[in-house]
């Protein structure tokens, strides 16, 4: 009887952050751990990948807010001014 092919173990998929602020905080924590240089290589790679996902999430949220602002300003994106 042939053996069934062994499936490689899967790592749990990190969940999507609850908010922009939560994603930013997690990203800042990851950067601090990576910059400390104390992580093993595999964990550093995993942390870098998670950081890239968080960055993409944050950019998506910021783009969505920018689109909402354009709608509120009748399609014209107004520059921020210093006070």
PyMOL CGO cylinders between C-alpha atoms (Angstrom):
from pymol import cmd
from pymol.cgo import CYLINDER

trace = [
    CYLINDER, 0.00, 0.00, 0.00, 1.56, 3.35, -1.05, 0.3, 1, 1, 1, 1, 1, 1,
    CYLINDER, 1.56, 3.35, -1.05, 2.21, 5.95, 1.59, 0.3, 1, 1, 1, 1, 1, 1,
    CYLINDER, 2.21, 5.95, 1.59, 0.28, 9.19, 1.39, 0.3, 1, 1, 1, 1, 1, 1,
    CYLINDER, 0.28, 9.19, 1.39, 2.42, 12.18, 0.52, 0.3, 1, 1, 1, 1, 1, 1,
    CYLINDER, 2.42, 12.18, 0.52, 3.36, 14.12, 3.60, 0.3, 1, 1, 1, 1, 1, 1,
    CYLINDER, 3.36, 14.12, 3.60, 2.14, 17.67, 3.55, 0.3, 1, 1, 1, 1, 1, 1,
    CYLINDER, 2.14, 17.67, 3.55, 4.51, 20.27, 4.92, 0.3, 1, 1, 1, 1, 1, 1,
    CYLINDER, 4.51, 20.27, 4.92, 3.38, 21.93, 8.12, 0.3, 1, 1, 1, 1, 1, 1,
    CYLINDER, 3.38, 21.93, 8.12, 1.83, 25.32, 7.55, 0.3, 1, 1, 1, 1, 1, 1,
    CYLINDER, 1.83, 25.32, 7.55, 2.52, 28.35, 9.65, 0.3, 1, 1, 1, 1, 1, 1,
    CYLINDER, 2.52, 28.35, 9.65, -0.45, 30.23, 11.01, 0.3, 1, 1, 1, 1, 1, 1,
    CYLINDER, -0.45, 30.23, 11.01, -1.37, 33.13, 8.77, 0.3, 1, 1, 1, 1, 1, 1,
    CYLINDER, -1.37, 33.13, 8.77, -1.07, 36.45, 10.58, 0.3, 1, 1, 1, 1, 1, 1,
    CYLINDER, -1.07, 36.45, 10.58, -4.40, 38.14, 10.84, 0.3, 1, 1, 1, 1, 1, 1,
    CYLINDER, -4.40, 38.14, 10.84, -5.21, 41.44, 9.24, 0.3, 1, 1, 1, 1, 1, 1,
    CYLINDER, -5.21, 41.44, 9.24, -4.72, 44.31, 11.68, 0.3, 1, 1, 1, 1, 1, 1,
    CYLINDER, -4.72, 44.31, 11.68, -7.81, 45.71, 13.35, 0.3, 1, 1, 1, 1, 1, 1,
    CYLINDER, -7.81, 45.71, 13.35, -6.94, 49.27, 12.34, 0.3, 1, 1, 1, 1, 1, 1,
    CYLINDER, -6.94, 49.27, 12.34, -4.34, 51.50, 10.74, 0.3, 1, 1, 1, 1, 1, 1,
    CYLINDER, -4.34, 51.50, 10.74, -3.03, 52.40, 14.18, 0.3, 1, 1, 1, 1, 1, 1,
    CYLINDER, -3.03, 52.40, 14.18, -2.67, 48.72, 15.19, 0.3, 1, 1, 1, 1, 1, 1,
    CYLINDER, -2.67, 48.72, 15.19, -0.82, 47.97, 11.95, 0.3, 1, 1, 1, 1, 1, 1,
    CYLINDER, -0.82, 47.97, 11.95, 1.49, 50.93, 12.44, 0.3, 1, 1, 1, 1, 1, 1,
    CYLINDER, 1.49, 50.93, 12.44, 2.28, 49.88, 16.03, 0.3, 1, 1, 1, 1, 1, 1,
    CYLINDER, 2.28, 49.88, 16.03, 3.02, 46.30, 14.97, 0.3, 1, 1, 1, 1, 1, 1,
    CYLINDER, 3.02, 46.30, 14.97, 5.20, 47.59, 12.12, 0.3, 1, 1, 1, 1, 1, 1,
    CYLINDER, 5.20, 47.59, 12.12, 7.15, 49.83, 14.50, 0.3, 1, 1, 1, 1, 1, 1,
    CYLINDER, 7.15, 49.83, 14.50, 7.68, 46.88, 16.88, 0.3, 1, 1, 1, 1, 1, 1,
    CYLINDER, 7.68, 46.88, 16.88, 8.91, 44.68, 14.02, 0.3, 1, 1, 1, 1, 1, 1,
    CYLINDER, 8.91, 44.68, 14.02, 11.35, 47.33, 12.81, 0.3, 1, 1, 1, 1, 1, 1,
    CYLINDER, 11.35, 47.33, 12.81, 12.76, 47.74, 16.32, 0.3, 1, 1, 1, 1, 1, 1,
    CYLINDER, 12.76, 47.74, 16.32, 13.32, 43.97, 16.65, 0.3, 1, 1, 1, 1, 1, 1,
    CYLINDER, 13.32, 43.97, 16.65, 14.92, 43.74, 13.21, 0.3, 1, 1, 1, 1, 1, 1,
    CYLINDER, 14.92, 43.74, 13.21, 17.17, 46.74, 13.84, 0.3, 1, 1, 1, 1, 1, 1,
    CYLINDER, 17.17, 46.74, 13.84, 18.28, 45.26, 17.17, 0.3, 1, 1, 1, 1, 1, 1,
    CYLINDER, 18.28, 45.26, 17.17, 19.91, 42.46, 15.16, 0.3, 1, 1, 1, 1, 1, 1,
    CYLINDER, 19.91, 42.46, 15.16, 19.05, 39.82, 17.74, 0.3, 1, 1, 1, 1, 1, 1,
    CYLINDER, 19.05, 39.82, 17.74, 16.69, 37.70, 15.61, 0.3, 1, 1, 1, 1, 1, 1,
    CYLINDER, 16.69, 37.70, 15.61, 17.69, 34.42, 13.99, 0.3, 1, 1, 1, 1, 1, 1,
    CYLINDER, 17.69, 34.42, 13.99, 17.80, 34.60, 10.19, 0.3, 1, 1, 1, 1, 1, 1,
    CYLINDER, 17.80, 34.60, 10.19, 14.51, 32.74, 9.60, 0.3, 1, 1, 1, 1, 1, 1,
    CYLINDER, 14.51, 32.74, 9.60, 12.66, 34.87, 12.11, 0.3, 1, 1, 1, 1, 1, 1,
    CYLINDER, 12.66, 34.87, 12.11, 14.16, 38.01, 10.60, 0.3, 1, 1, 1, 1, 1, 1,
    CYLINDER, 14.16, 38.01, 10.60, 12.91, 36.98, 7.15, 0.3, 1, 1, 1, 1, 1, 1,
    CYLINDER, 12.91, 36.98, 7.15, 9.46, 36.22, 8.51, 0.3, 1, 1, 1, 1, 1, 1,
    CYLINDER, 9.46, 36.22, 8.51, 9.40, 39.56, 10.32, 0.3, 1, 1, 1, 1, 1, 1,
    CYLINDER, 9.40, 39.56, 10.32, 10.46, 41.37, 7.15, 0.3, 1, 1, 1, 1, 1, 1,
    CYLINDER, 10.46, 41.37, 7.15, 7.67, 39.68, 5.18, 0.3, 1, 1, 1, 1, 1, 1,
    CYLINDER, 7.67, 39.68, 5.18, 5.10, 40.59, 7.83, 0.3, 1, 1, 1, 1, 1, 1,
    CYLINDER, 5.10, 40.59, 7.83, 6.41, 44.16, 7.79, 0.3, 1, 1, 1, 1, 1, 1,
    CYLINDER, 6.41, 44.16, 7.79, 5.89, 44.32, 4.03, 0.3, 1, 1, 1, 1, 1, 1,
    CYLINDER, 5.89, 44.32, 4.03, 2.30, 43.10, 4.49, 0.3, 1, 1, 1, 1, 1, 1,
    CYLINDER, 2.30, 43.10, 4.49, 1.67, 45.70, 7.19, 0.3, 1, 1, 1, 1, 1, 1,
    CYLINDER, 1.67, 45.70, 7.19, 3.15, 48.44, 5.03, 0.3, 1, 1, 1, 1, 1, 1,
    CYLINDER, 3.15, 48.44, 5.03, 0.85, 47.45, 2.17, 0.3, 1, 1, 1, 1, 1, 1,
    CYLINDER, 0.85, 47.45, 2.17, -2.14, 47.48, 4.56, 0.3, 1, 1, 1, 1, 1, 1,
    CYLINDER, -2.14, 47.48, 4.56, -1.23, 50.97, 5.83, 0.3, 1, 1, 1, 1, 1, 1,
    CYLINDER, -1.23, 50.97, 5.83, -0.75, 52.33, 2.32, 0.3, 1, 1, 1, 1, 1, 1,
    CYLINDER, -0.75, 52.33, 2.32, -4.13, 50.93, 1.32, 0.3, 1, 1, 1, 1, 1, 1,
    CYLINDER, -4.13, 50.93, 1.32, -5.82, 52.62, 4.26, 0.3, 1, 1, 1, 1, 1, 1,
    CYLINDER, -5.82, 52.62, 4.26, -4.11, 55.95, 3.51, 0.3, 1, 1, 1, 1, 1, 1,
    CYLINDER, -4.11, 55.95, 3.51, -5.07, 55.71, -0.17, 0.3, 1, 1, 1, 1, 1, 1,
    CYLINDER, -5.07, 55.71, -0.17, -8.70, 55.06, 0.82, 0.3, 1, 1, 1, 1, 1, 1,
    CYLINDER, -8.70, 55.06, 0.82, -8.72, 58.10, 3.09, 0.3, 1, 1, 1, 1, 1, 1,
    CYLINDER, -8.72, 58.10, 3.09, -7.16, 60.23, 0.37, 0.3, 1, 1, 1, 1, 1, 1,
    CYLINDER, -7.16, 60.23, 0.37, -9.89, 59.10, -2.05, 0.3, 1, 1, 1, 1, 1, 1,
    CYLINDER, -9.89, 59.10, -2.05, -12.57, 60.05, 0.50, 0.3, 1, 1, 1, 1, 1, 1,
    CYLINDER, -12.57, 60.05, 0.50, -11.00, 63.48, 0.95, 0.3, 1, 1, 1, 1, 1, 1,
    CYLINDER, -11.00, 63.48, 0.95, -11.01, 64.00, -2.83, 0.3, 1, 1, 1, 1, 1, 1,
    CYLINDER, -11.01, 64.00, -2.83, -14.72, 63.22, -2.89, 0.3, 1, 1, 1, 1, 1, 1,
    CYLINDER, -14.72, 63.22, -2.89, -15.41, 65.59, -0.04, 0.3, 1, 1, 1, 1, 1, 1,
    CYLINDER, -15.41, 65.59, -0.04, -13.41, 68.34, -1.73, 0.3, 1, 1, 1, 1, 1, 1,
    CYLINDER, -13.41, 68.34, -1.73, -15.30, 67.86, -5.02, 0.3, 1, 1, 1, 1, 1, 1,
    CYLINDER, -15.30, 67.86, -5.02, -12.51, 65.94, -6.71, 0.3, 1, 1, 1, 1, 1, 1,
    CYLINDER, -12.51, 65.94, -6.71, -9.76, 68.45, -5.99, 0.3, 1, 1, 1, 1, 1, 1,
    CYLINDER, -9.76, 68.45, -5.99, -7.00, 67.33, -3.69, 0.3, 1, 1, 1, 1, 1, 1,
    CYLINDER, -7.00, 67.33, -3.69, -5.98, 70.38, -1.66, 0.3, 1, 1, 1, 1, 1, 1,
    CYLINDER, -5.98, 70.38, -1.66, -2.43, 70.66, -0.29, 0.3, 1, 1, 1, 1, 1, 1,
    CYLINDER, -2.43, 70.66, -0.29, -1.90, 70.68, 3.44, 0.3, 1, 1, 1, 1, 1, 1,
    CYLINDER, -1.90, 70.68, 3.44, -0.85, 74.07, 4.75, 0.3, 1, 1, 1, 1, 1, 1,
    CYLINDER, -0.85, 74.07, 4.75, 1.33, 74.85, 7.73, 0.3, 1, 1, 1, 1, 1, 1,
    CYLINDER, 1.33, 74.85, 7.73, -0.28, 76.81, 10.51, 0.3, 1, 1, 1, 1, 1, 1,
]
cmd.load_cgo(trace, "trace")
